[in-house]
Amino acid sequence: MCSLAHIHKSFGPVRALQDASLDIEPGQCWGLVGHNGAGKSTLMNVLAGVLPGDQGSIAVDGRVLPAYSTQTAYRHGIRCVFQELSLCLNLSVAENLCVFHPALKSFGWRRKARRLVLEKLDEIFPGHGVAPDRIVGELSITQRQMVEIACAFTVVDAPVRLLILDEPTSSLDAQTAARLTTYIRRRLQDGLSLVFISHMLGEIFDCCNRIAVMRDGRLVLQDEAARLNRESLVQAMGHADQKQIERQAEADGQQVDFDAAPALLETELAPASPVRRLRVARGQVVGLSGLAGQGQTEMLVRLFEQYRGKLRIAFVAGDRARDGNFPLWSILHNLSIRSLPQLSRRGVVDRAREAELGAQWHERIAIRTPDLGNDILSLSGGNQQKVLFARALSSDAELILMDDPMRGVDFGTKVDMYRLIRAEAARGRSFLWYTTENDELEYCDNSYVFYQHQVTLALARHELSEERIIAASFGSTKAAPEAGRRPLKGARA
């Protein structure tokens, strides 16, 4: 159906793609994995026509297309859902569908757009709760991701033949992500081709029949999914699989009675909430879980506003494009802004100390850039998220609030971040961490499960189980029976 042959792409001295070739047949779902900055999104941007390749060619149905652009890709049925969501925040959901599909311009286009986008949302994400006349900027990041996916799957004039999904579940909870993968499997049976980029290896094996691994701009492995396993992918990516080792070490570590420790933060919950109090002790990592959009982010924002000025506090945003990045600033200035009071003397920033701070964290969490003076948007999405981590962790904050901070972060970096969070907690720093990945709760000392803006269940780490979390995520406060209870084993990782 579509072939990329010997694609090269450089950005100045950085060689983002080096001789990358990939053949995609009808009914194939290619899983594309690799660390942040490996070239995955760049390769797919070339395929979508967003970026021109420096060398190489793209062929559709055996015919090389010399003048390749987004319009060329669209006419041949190639669509892309981007990692950094590309919706127009000032337009409605239906109006964004018209931006995605310019053919929607005849008389009655608005009514038709409302119907088309609502039908596709209902088909992929039943119970989505998104009205077609809502302004996109008013939606949560989860709802915006659902809208972008629905727009890409919608057929107006040109059929969908190949769909590129770049981290499509990064802002979705496990249940919503499962609905998407179920829909993908149905569409594959109809002959649709997909490229599925994800750092969640469980999802890759769940819905992809072929897998390609990228490292340093090269495709280093291509094979059938049935012939591969997690270990082979991790090895090809160049990461040591330390995840289970890390978890076991934490599980075997010294248990601390946090209930007896003084509270750093304590807040009353809604009177109708089955759990009446949320508490964070000094040196504790507390997780917030449940389906997306159930009040977890609102809780973090409320606590940030309530305790700012009372505690030294930092916030790691999950929606980095809207809430985290200063897009006109350099990487260094984005990293250092939280620490400016400590880097200043008599109101003047000591640039040497700022550069020293940046160099330390550049190396410590491996931000993939040759120069911290580059614009923040020159980084891949995962590397932008590393900068937000570095901003919070390099500060003097005693409490760090994290809103689904691992969104778009590669496997190896996640392992490093988990280790860093636990090390900082051991030094007395506290974390309140909302995550859409249930397996990450195993790194938390206590967890609270949300449903409809209430906390339905509070669990210590040794009480965690997939059944209890799922039940509480849908409003049930009854504990699952011990028999057959499954521990959390990489639910989406």
RODO-2510 file (C-alpha; in nm, 4 decimals, decimal comma):
residues 493
     n   res          X          Y          Z
     1     m     0,0000     0,0000     0,0000
     2     c     0,2706     0,2486     0,1094
     3     s     0,6505     0,2359     0,1141
     4     l     0,9122     0,4681     0,2580
     5     a     1,2543     0,4127     0,1004
     6     h     1,5902     0,5389     0,2333
     7     i     1,4506     0,8457     0,4115
     8     h     1,7049     1,0924     0,5529
     9     k     1,6240     1,4037     0,7531
    10     s     1,8508     1,6462     0,9388
    11     f     1,7858     1,9539     1,1497
    12     g     2,1107     2,1441     1,1315
    13     p     2,3828     1,9173     1,2752
    14     v     2,1241     1,6735     1,4204
    15     r     2,0581     1,3742     1,1951
    16     a     1,7019     1,2821     1,2900
    17     l     1,6566     1,0089     1,0245
    18     q     1,9238     0,7951     0,8642
    19     d     1,8321     0,5648     0,5756
    20     a     1,4906     0,4674     0,7161
    21     s     1,2816     0,2291     0,5024
    22     l     0,9414     0,0774     0,5868
    23     d     0,6806    -0,1116     0,3817
    24     i     0,3185    -0,0966     0,5033
    25     e     0,0635    -0,3396     0,3575
    26     p    -0,3199    -0,3310     0,3836
    27     g    -0,4456    -0,4710     0,7127
    28     q    -0,1096    -0,4286     0,8844
    29     c    -0,0726    -0,2414     1,2114
    30     w     0,2897    -0,1450     1,2640
    31     g     0,3939    -0,0700     1,6189
    32     l     0,6735     0,1876     1,6172
    33     v     0,8765     0,2068     1,9378
    34     g     1,1978     0,3683     2,0570
    35     h     1,3259     0,6171     2,3103
    36     n     1,2376     0,9877     2,2992
    37     g     1,4230     1,1533     2,0117
    38     a     1,4799     0,8244     1,8274
    39     g     1,3104     0,9646     1,5151
    40     k     0,9639     0,8059     1,5351
    41     s     0,7587     1,1247     1,5088
    42     t     0,9962     1,2712     1,2489
    43     l     0,9551     0,9650     1,0251
    44     m     0,5770     0,9810     1,0557
    45     n     0,5762     1,3563     0,9888
    46     v     0,7580     1,2812     0,6631
    47     l     0,4979     1,0155     0,5785
    48     a     0,2145     1,2581     0,6625
    49     g     0,3710     1,5249     0,4395
    50     v     0,4315     1,7669     0,7263
    51     l     0,8093     1,7529     0,6822
    52     p     0,9975     1,7016     0,3543
    53     g     1,2641     1,4330     0,3578
    54     d     1,6159     1,5432     0,2641
    55     q     1,6642     1,2197     0,0691
    56     g     1,4545     0,9143    -0,0133
    57     s     1,1114     0,8537    -0,1614
    58     i     0,7525     0,7658    -0,0717
    59     a     0,5449     0,5353    -0,2920
    60     v     0,1724     0,4592    -0,2698
    61     d     0,0337     0,1540    -0,4525
    62     g     0,3738     0,1074    -0,6154
    63     r     0,3933     0,4589    -0,7623
    64     v     0,6556     0,7036    -0,6339
    65     l     0,5049     1,0434    -0,5460
    66     p     0,7682     1,3086    -0,6247
    67     a     0,5932     1,6222    -0,4959
    68     y     0,4806     1,4971    -0,1569
    69     s     0,2819     1,7198     0,0816
    70     t     0,0003     1,7023     0,3355
    71     q    -0,2492     1,7444     0,0503
    72     t    -0,0874     1,4558    -0,1385
    73     a    -0,1032     1,2350     0,1687
    74     y    -0,4678     1,3276     0,2330
    75     r    -0,5726     1,2509    -0,1263
    76     h    -0,4173     0,9053    -0,0932
    77     g    -0,5974     0,8361     0,2335
    78     i    -0,3019     0,8927     0,4714
    79     r    -0,3945     1,0681     0,7956
    80     c    -0,2047     1,1458     1,1163
    81     v    -0,3027     1,2016     1,4792
    82     f    -0,0119     1,4005     1,6192
    83     q     0,1473     1,3554     1,9604
    84     e     0,1207     1,7276     2,0270
    85     l    -0,2505     1,7753     1,9597
    86     s    -0,3144     2,0002     1,6601
    87     l    -0,6724     2,1112     1,7248
    88     c    -0,7714     2,4793     1,7103
    89     l    -0,8577     2,5620     2,0708
    90     n    -1,0788     2,8600     1,9809
    91     l    -1,3063     2,6567     1,7512
    92     s    -1,5799     2,4083     1,8328
    93     v    -1,5444     2,0324     1,7923
    94     a    -1,7507     2,0388     1,4716
    95     e    -1,5524     2,3329     1,3319
    96     n    -1,2280     2,1468     1,3952
    97     l    -1,3614     1,8592     1,1857
    98     c    -1,4029     2,1091     0,9011
    99     v    -1,0420     2,2215     0,9428
   100     f    -0,9347     1,8564     0,9239
   101     h    -1,1599     1,7946     0,6204
   102     p    -1,1684     2,1068     0,3977
   103     a    -1,4326     1,9451     0,1708
   104     l    -1,6914     2,0210     0,4424
   105     k    -1,7785     2,3640     0,3046
   106     s    -2,1090     2,3324     0,1187
   107     f    -2,4514     2,4491     0,2410
   108     g    -2,5362     2,2839     0,5729
   109     w    -2,1730     2,2003     0,6536
   110     r    -2,2117     2,2743     1,0231
   111     r    -2,5020     2,0342     1,0679
   112     k    -2,3191     1,7647     0,8718
   113     a    -1,9994     1,8175     1,0714
   114     r    -2,1867     1,7858     1,4004
   115     r    -2,3423     1,4589     1,2873
   116     l    -2,0209     1,3081     1,1498
   117     v    -1,8009     1,3829     1,4485
   118     l    -2,0646     1,2720     1,6997
   119     e    -2,1203     0,9438     1,5130
   120     k    -1,7468     0,8695     1,5117
   121     l    -1,7011     0,9612     1,8784
   122     d    -1,9930     0,7346     1,9704
   123     e    -1,8473     0,4531     1,7605
   124     i    -1,4952     0,4666     1,9076
   125     f    -1,5537     0,6044     2,2593
   126     p    -1,9052     0,5227     2,3861
   127     g    -2,0027     0,7513     2,6719
   128     h    -1,7433     1,0137     2,5746
   129     g    -1,9502     1,3103     2,6968
   130     v    -1,8281     1,5488     2,4237
   131     a    -2,0830     1,7794     2,2609
   132     p    -1,9998     1,8792     1,8991
   133     d    -2,0658     2,2480     1,9731
   134     r    -1,8239     2,2639     2,2684
   135     i    -1,5226     2,4909     2,2247
   136     v    -1,2167     2,2657     2,2148
   137     g    -1,0204     2,4858     2,4552
   138     e    -1,2831     2,4090     2,7224
   139     l    -1,2301     2,0332     2,6935
   140     s    -0,9935     1,8260     2,9047
   141     i    -0,6817     1,6911     2,7349
   142     t    -0,8434     1,3444     2,7352
   143     q    -1,1485     1,4762     2,5495
   144     r    -0,9296     1,6692     2,3051
   145     q    -0,7361     1,3529     2,2270
   146     m    -1,0612     1,1649     2,1638
   147     v    -1,1801     1,4426     1,9306
   148     e    -0,8579     1,4400     1,7270
   149     i    -0,8740     1,0614     1,6899
   150     a    -1,2399     1,0795     1,5830
   151     c    -1,1620     1,3510     1,3245
   152     a    -0,8865     1,1373     1,1733
   153     f    -1,1084     0,8302     1,1408
   154     t    -1,3981     1,0280     0,9899
   155     v    -1,4491     0,9886     0,6143
   156     v    -1,5695     1,2936     0,4192
   157     d    -1,4317     1,2853     0,0644
   158     a    -1,1135     1,0733     0,0633
   159     p    -1,1210     0,7286     0,2287
   160     v    -0,8950     0,6482     0,5240
   161     r    -0,6387     0,3926     0,4032
   162     l    -0,3448     0,4496     0,6376
   163     l    -0,3726     0,6146     0,9778
   164     i    -0,0718     0,7238     1,1827
   165     l    -0,1424     0,7352     1,5568
   166     d     0,1414     0,9091     1,7421
   167     e     0,1007     0,8333     2,1144
   168     p    -0,2797     0,8179     2,0768
   169     t    -0,3444     0,6881     2,4296
   170     s    -0,0978     0,9086     2,6169
   171     s    -0,3817     1,1124     2,7736
   172     l    -0,6382     0,8311     2,7954
   173     d    -0,7100     0,6162     3,0982
   174     a    -0,6777     0,2391     3,0643
   175     q    -1,0470     0,1759     2,9907
   176     t    -1,0716     0,4468     2,7229
   177     a    -0,7457     0,3251     2,5660
   178     a    -0,8888    -0,0280     2,5558
   179     r    -1,1906     0,0990     2,3607
   180     l    -0,9566     0,2510     2,1031
   181     t    -0,7500    -0,0661     2,0603
   182     t    -1,0697    -0,2719     2,0241
   183     y    -1,1857    -0,0351     1,7482
   184     i    -0,8445    -0,0550     1,5788
   185     r    -0,8610    -0,4344     1,5664
   186     r    -1,2015    -0,4152     1,3965
   187     r    -1,0741    -0,1713     1,1363
   188     l    -0,7715    -0,3868     1,0588
   189     q    -1,0073    -0,6657     0,9565
   190     d    -1,1543    -0,4212     0,6998
   191     g    -0,8084    -0,3698     0,5432
   192     l    -0,7162    -0,0400     0,7090
   193     s    -0,3416     0,0067     0,7671
   194     l    -0,2060     0,1740     1,0800
   195     v     0,1182     0,2912     1,2336
   196     f     0,0856     0,2966     1,6125
   197     i     0,3544     0,4845     1,8068
   198     s     0,3564     0,4161     2,1787
   199     h     0,5873     0,3814     2,4771
   200     m     0,3378     0,1374     2,6326
   201     l     0,4644    -0,1978     2,5133
   202     g     0,1541    -0,3813     2,6337
   203     e    -0,0592    -0,1811     2,3893
   204     i     0,1879    -0,2443     2,1083
   205     f     0,1562    -0,6196     2,1498
   206     d    -0,2184    -0,5899     2,2033
   207     c    -0,3094    -0,4334     1,8695
   208     c    -0,0066    -0,4515     1,6347
   209     n     0,0813    -0,7427     1,4078
   210     r     0,4224    -0,6054     1,3092
   211     i     0,6712    -0,4023     1,5137
   212     a     0,9597    -0,1739     1,4184
   213     v     1,2168    -0,0326     1,6608
   214     m     1,3965     0,2967     1,6023
   215     r     1,7213     0,4058     1,7630
   216     d     1,9184     0,7219     1,6834
   217     g     1,7277     0,7876     1,3615
   218     r     1,7584     0,4328     1,2255
   219     l     1,5139     0,1447     1,2002
   220     v     1,7136    -0,1224     1,3823
   221     l     1,4514    -0,3971     1,4015
   222     q     1,1458    -0,4969     1,1942
   223     d     0,9581    -0,8217     1,2525
   224     e     0,6217    -0,9856     1,3149
   225     a     0,4866    -0,9117     1,6620
   226     a     0,4404    -1,2845     1,7296
   227     r     0,8166    -1,3372     1,6953
   228     l     0,9071    -1,0646     1,9457
   229     n     0,8665    -1,0063     2,3161
   230     r     0,9149    -0,7237     2,5636
   231     e     1,2778    -0,8160     2,6319
   232     s     1,3753    -0,8172     2,2641
   233     l     1,2210    -0,4736     2,2124
   234     v     1,3892    -0,3287     2,5197
   235     q     1,7239    -0,4689     2,4058
   236     a     1,6803    -0,3258     2,0549
   237     m     1,5931     0,0155     2,2013
   238     g     1,9134     0,0037     2,4048
   239     h     1,7551     0,0066     2,7497
   240     a     1,8173    -0,2289     3,0371
   241     d     1,4865    -0,3719     3,1584
   242     q     1,5081    -0,2668     3,5209
   243     k     1,1391    -0,2138     3,5816
   244     q     1,0629    -0,5358     3,7648
   245     i     1,3909    -0,5117     3,9552
   246     e     1,3019    -0,1591     4,0657
   247     r     0,9547    -0,2629     4,1781
   248     q     1,0830    -0,5610     4,3737
   249     a     1,3459    -0,3490     4,5437
   250     e     1,0788    -0,1011     4,6480
   251     a     0,8431    -0,3767     4,7649
   252     d     1,1224    -0,5303     4,9735
   253     g     1,2340    -0,1954     5,1118
   254     q     1,1735    -0,0608     5,4578
   255     q     0,8072     0,0081     5,5286
   256     v     0,7350     0,3475     5,6836
   257     d     0,4305     0,4168     5,8992
   258     f     0,3161     0,7305     5,7181
   259     d    -0,0074     0,7433     5,9182
   260     a     0,2024     0,8109     6,2265
   261     a     0,4189     1,0684     6,0492
   262     p     0,3147     1,4363     6,0573
   263     a     0,1107     1,5460     5,7567
   264     l     0,2683     1,7872     5,5107
   265     l    -0,0691     1,8302     5,3385
   266     e    -0,4137     1,7298     5,4599
   267     t    -0,7430     1,8259     5,3032
   268     e    -1,1074     1,7454     5,3633
   269     l    -1,2934     1,5858     5,0711
   270     a    -1,6596     1,6273     4,9727
   271     p    -1,9029     1,5214     5,2494
   272     a    -2,0610     1,2634     5,0150
   273     s    -1,7247     1,1087     4,9300
   274     p    -1,6751     0,7546     5,0673
   275     v    -1,3218     0,8629     5,1646
   276     r    -1,3375     1,1844     5,3662
   277     r    -0,9746     1,2942     5,3890
   278     l    -0,6694     1,3065     5,1595
   279     r    -0,3364     1,3116     5,3376
   280     v     0,0281     1,3397     5,2268
   281     a     0,3067     1,2858     5,4817
   282     r     0,6598     1,4160     5,4435
   283     g     0,8657     1,1792     5,2266
   284     q     0,5555     1,0077     5,0893
   285     v     0,4532     0,9424     4,7277
   286     v     0,0730     0,9482     4,6974
   287     g    -0,1065     0,8395     4,3805
   288     l    -0,4362     0,9594     4,2342
   289     s    -0,6083     0,7096     4,0050
   290     g    -0,9381     0,6358     3,8318
   291     l    -1,0812     0,7068     3,4884
   292     a    -0,9634     1,0270     3,3237
   293     g    -1,1655     1,3409     3,3901
   294     q    -1,3006     1,2359     3,7302
   295     g    -1,1568     1,5295     3,9227
   296     q    -0,7931     1,4320     3,9706
   297     t    -0,6453     1,7290     3,7833
   298     e    -0,8909     1,9667     3,9484
   299     m    -0,7787     1,8353     4,2867
   300     l    -0,4129     1,9033     4,2034
   301     v    -0,4895     2,2558     4,0831
   302     r    -0,7003     2,3289     4,3915
   303     l    -0,4263     2,2077     4,6261
   304     f    -0,1636     2,4068     4,4375
   305     e    -0,3676     2,7253     4,4794
   306     q    -0,4521     2,6457     4,8419
   307     y    -0,0981     2,5656     4,9586
   308     r     0,1043     2,8048     4,7435
   309     g     0,2668     3,0443     4,9884
   310     k     0,2223     2,7999     5,2770
   311     l     0,4547     2,5344     5,1338
   312     r     0,7375     2,5337     4,8833
   313     i     0,5460     2,3715     4,6001
   314     a     0,6012     2,2832     4,2330
   315     f     0,3686     2,1519     3,9635
   316     v     0,4538     1,9159     3,6746
   317     a     0,1873     1,9667     3,4075
   318     g     0,0635     1,6768     3,1974
   319     d    -0,0698     1,9042     2,9218
   320     r     0,2707     2,0534     2,8509
   321     a     0,1610     2,2454     2,5407
   322     r    -0,1094     2,4380     2,7247
   323     d     0,0039     2,4428     3,0877
   324     g     0,3743     2,3565     3,0983
   325     n     0,5866     2,5101     2,8228
   326     f     0,6823     2,8680     2,7532
   327     p     0,6945     2,8113     2,3749
   328     l     0,8966     3,1234     2,2871
   329     w     1,1661     3,0513     2,5451
   330     s     1,4784     2,8391     2,5285
   331     i     1,5104     2,4966     2,6883
   332     l     1,7322     2,6429     2,9614
   333     h     1,4921     2,9226     3,0504
   334     n     1,2001     2,6761     3,0616
   335     l     1,4018     2,4571     3,2960
   336     s     1,5318     2,7247     3,5300
   337     i     1,2279     2,9481     3,5835
   338     r     1,1121     2,7744     3,9039
   339     s     1,4621     2,8148     4,0537
   340     l     1,5196     3,1813     3,9636
   341     p     1,4892     3,3062     4,3262
   342     q     1,7729     3,0712     4,4256
   343     l     1,9772     3,1675     4,1168
   344     s     1,9477     3,5420     4,1735
   345     r     2,1568     3,7877     4,3639
   346     r     1,9950     4,1203     4,4537
   347     g     1,7253     4,0610     4,1970
   348     v     1,9645     3,9805     3,9110
   349     v     1,9837     3,6268     3,7712
   350     d     2,3319     3,4772     3,7886
   351     r     2,3555     3,3360     3,4348
   352     a     2,6607     3,1262     3,5193
   353     r     2,4716     2,9485     3,7975
   354     e     2,1704     2,9089     3,5675
   355     a     2,3895     2,7483     3,2991
   356     e     2,5430     2,5203     3,5633
   357     l     2,1972     2,4099     3,6770
   358     g     2,0945     2,3418     3,3173
   359     a     2,4096     2,1426     3,2437
   360     q     2,3557     1,9303     3,5545
   361     w     2,0012     1,8320     3,4594
   362     h     2,0822     1,8062     3,0891
   363     e     2,3125     1,5202     3,1815
   364     r     2,1179     1,3827     3,4757
   365     i     1,7983     1,3010     3,2828
   366     a     1,9505     1,2924     2,9329
   367     i     1,7626     1,5717     2,7577
   368     r     1,8347     1,4962     2,3925
   369     t     1,9611     1,8262     2,2548
   370     p     2,3074     1,9556     2,1652
   371     d     2,2325     2,3022     2,3033
   372     l     2,0059     2,4140     2,5892
   373     g     1,9840     2,7492     2,4143
   374     n     1,7602     2,5926     2,1489
   375     d     1,3886     2,6643     2,1528
   376     i     1,1836     2,4303     2,3756
   377     l     0,9714     2,3281     2,0743
   378     s     1,2818     2,1898     1,9017
   379     l     1,2573     1,8925     2,1403
   380     s     1,0439     1,5826     2,0982
   381     g     0,7365     1,5660     2,3211
   382     g     0,9001     1,3277     2,5653
   383     n     1,2081     1,5469     2,5985
   384     q     0,9878     1,8489     2,6611
   385     q     0,8337     1,6523     2,9477
   386     k     1,1833     1,5818     3,0840
   387     v     1,2391     1,9575     3,1015
   388     l     0,9233     1,9971     3,3122
   389     f     1,0496     1,7225     3,5455
   390     a     1,3868     1,8949     3,5725
   391     r     1,2156     2,2284     3,6443
   392     a     1,0349     2,0833     3,9466
   393     l     1,3048     1,8514     4,0778
   394     s     1,5821     2,1111     4,0546
   395     s     1,3805     2,3574     4,2635
   396     d     1,3567     2,3914     4,6408
   397     a     1,0003     2,2511     4,6423
   398     e     0,9129     2,0270     4,9372
   399     l     0,5887     1,9137     4,7676
   400     i     0,5649     1,8308     4,3967
   401     l     0,2244     1,7883     4,2321
   402     m     0,2363     1,5805     3,9107
   403     d    -0,0498     1,5688     3,6590
   404     d     0,0020     1,2453     3,4592
   405     p     0,3690     1,3409     3,4099
   406     m     0,4794     1,0308     3,2168
   407     r     0,2650     1,1143     2,9121
   408     g     0,4792     1,0630     2,6029
   409     v     0,7888     0,9592     2,8017
   410     d     0,9858     0,6583     2,6801
   411     f     1,0391     0,3378     2,8751
   412     g     1,3995     0,4025     2,9768
   413     t     1,3253     0,7547     3,0970
   414     k     1,0271     0,6281     3,2977
   415     v     1,2556     0,3872     3,4835
   416     d     1,4962     0,6723     3,5576
   417     m     1,2124     0,8991     3,6731
   418     y     1,0646     0,6312     3,9001
   419     r     1,4053     0,5833     4,0608
   420     l     1,4544     0,9589     4,0957
   421     i     1,1103     1,0114     4,2537
   422     r     1,1717     0,7393     4,5119
   423     a     1,5204     0,8742     4,5867
   424     e     1,3831     1,2258     4,6388
   425     a     1,1076     1,0865     4,8633
   426     a     1,3721     0,9092     5,0711
   427     r     1,5322     1,2513     5,1267
   428     g     1,2034     1,3886     5,2630
   429     r     1,0408     1,5384     4,9535
   430     s     0,6699     1,4589     4,9013
   431     f     0,4834     1,3849     4,5778
   432     l     0,1154     1,3851     4,4843
   433     w     0,0945     1,2019     4,1520
   434     y    -0,2048     1,1602     3,9205
   435     t    -0,1462     0,8746     3,6762
   436     t    -0,3556     0,7113     3,4050
   437     e    -0,1298     0,4033     3,4183
   438     n    -0,2408     0,1779     3,7022
   439     d     0,0929    -0,0028     3,7226
   440     e     0,2621     0,3241     3,8255
   441     l     0,0661     0,3119     4,1518
   442     e     0,3115     0,0453     4,2685
   443     y     0,5647     0,3267     4,3089
   444     c     0,3254     0,5083     4,5446
   445     d     0,2979     0,4552     4,9190
   446     n    -0,0773     0,5253     4,9225
   447     s    -0,3301     0,5713     4,6410
   448     y    -0,6727     0,7340     4,6101
   449     v    -0,9187     0,6240     4,3392
   450     f    -1,1541     0,8890     4,1958
   451     y    -1,5023     0,8530     4,0503
   452     q    -1,7244     1,1491     3,9573
   453     h    -1,5117     1,3960     4,1572
   454     q    -1,5265     1,1824     4,4697
   455     v    -1,2692     0,9487     4,6226
   456     t    -1,4192     0,6009     4,6349
   457     l    -1,1225     0,4083     4,7732
   458     a    -0,7924     0,4641     4,9524
   459     l    -0,5284     0,1911     4,9259
   460     a    -0,1849     0,1321     5,0694
   461     r     0,0706    -0,0138     4,8287
   462     h     0,0395    -0,3660     4,9677
   463     e    -0,3405    -0,3516     4,9125
   464     l    -0,3217    -0,2696     4,5399
   465     s    -0,4937    -0,4974     4,2897
   466     e    -0,6252    -0,4416     3,9399
   467     e    -0,9769    -0,5556     4,0346
   468     r    -1,0082    -0,3149     4,3269
   469     i    -0,8867    -0,0169     4,1257
   470     i    -1,1166    -0,0907     3,8308
   471     a    -1,4171    -0,1476     4,0570
   472     a    -1,3540     0,1765     4,2462
   473     s    -1,3016     0,3607     3,9151
   474     f    -1,6645     0,2814     3,8313
   475     g    -1,8007     0,3801     4,1726
   476     s    -1,7961     0,0482     4,3567
   477     t    -1,6560     0,0638     4,7100
   478     k    -1,6762    -0,3111     4,7680
   479     a    -1,3431    -0,4919     4,7896
   480     a    -1,2787    -0,7646     4,5375
   481     p    -1,2529    -1,1187     4,6837
   482     e    -0,9006    -1,2297     4,7664
   483     a    -0,9303    -1,5409     4,5519
   484     g    -0,8086    -1,4726     4,2013
   485     r    -0,7095    -1,1146     4,2750
   486     r    -0,4477    -1,0003     4,0254
   487     p    -0,1621    -0,7698     4,1246
   488     l    -0,0722    -0,4796     3,8988
   489     k     0,1617    -0,6115     3,6317
   490     g     0,2309    -0,3454     3,3749
   491     a    -0,1332    -0,2785     3,2924
   492     r    -0,0360    -0,0408     3,0126
   493     a     0,3433    -0,0466     3,0103
***
